[in-house]
Amino acid sequence: MSKDFSGKVAFVTGGASGIGEAISLQLGARGAKVVVADLKLDAAEAVVKAIKDAGGQAAAVAVDVSKIEQVEKAVQFTVDTFGGLNVAVNNAGIGGKAAPLGDYSFEDWHKVIDVNLNSVFYSLKYEIAAMLAHGGGAIVNMASILGSVAFPNAPAYVTAKHGVVGMTKSAALDYAKQGIRVTAVGPGFIETPLLSALPEEAHDGLKSMHPIGRLGSSEEVAALTLFLLSDAASNITGSYHLVDGGYTAQ
Ligand code: NAI
């Protein structure tokens, strides 16, 4: 595998599971020094071990991305541990309760907006400051197909992901001239622990909604994410990129 991220420092939120885990492993394999940041420290440490066992460099940090001070500390940990910050993936997220908008509780609404939307603002703020101090960088925000279309019974998630796409464009414009690229990725439904709570019939139903006839894999989302983080994407910023098996083409 090409070591095209060699010498780069990467910060991945929600890096302990699913899509974030695949991104962390691929970054590690391609030479990046990876900070796996997650609510679940044990799981983050297991990903760090896998990266190290494969010959890479990594460190784990516990963070709740919905808490400003914890995000600040986690980014500072990255800079202190590896000497800077070059690439970041704001990926941590939750599905939230399933209910129509009128029945959505205020508590559930705030939880999803805090973890899936406000967290991206906190992360961008501290990541951008660290990147400006080291000559720029590249950031990918993990949105979803639900950043451009809706889905029943997911008002907070759909709102948060649309917000992530808007925030991506806003940050990209503000920092384009300072060498920071910011993009968003929009996966279709992906086989990860986030979906494992669903019954088998729901899985089959979701598969049939993707023209490709199956759910995507975390590795497929990671492949797009690493392209956007890489120097090969040097003219790409402010844009939203789907990896959805044709879901939104219908
Ligand atoms: P996952 O549940 O496998 O992994 C999410 C990770 O984020 C877990 O390790 C979890 O501990 C961590 N996390 C959750 N809340 C956190 C918090 N407050 N602070 C720090 N870490 C936290 O989920 P998956 O599927 O890998 O999702 C990753 C991202 O991809 C999410 O933003 C999700 O919305 C998005 N996505 C997922 C899709 C899917 O079908 N699985 C489809 C489209 C987008």
Boltz pocket constraint, residues with backbone or C-beta under 6 A from the ligand:
constraints:
  - pocket:
      binder: B
      contacts: [[A, 13], [A, 14], [A, 15], [A, 16], [A, 17], [A, 18], [A, 19], [A, 20], [A, 37], [A, 38], [A, 39], [A, 40], [A, 43], [A, 63], [A, 64], [A, 65], [A, 66], [A, 90], [A, 91], [A, 92], [A, 93], [A, 94], [A, 95], [A, 115], [A, 142], [A, 143], [A, 144], [A, 145], [A, 186], [A, 187], [A, 188], [A, 189], [A, 190], [A, 191], [A, 192], [A, 193], [A, 194], [A, 195]]
      max_distance: 6.0
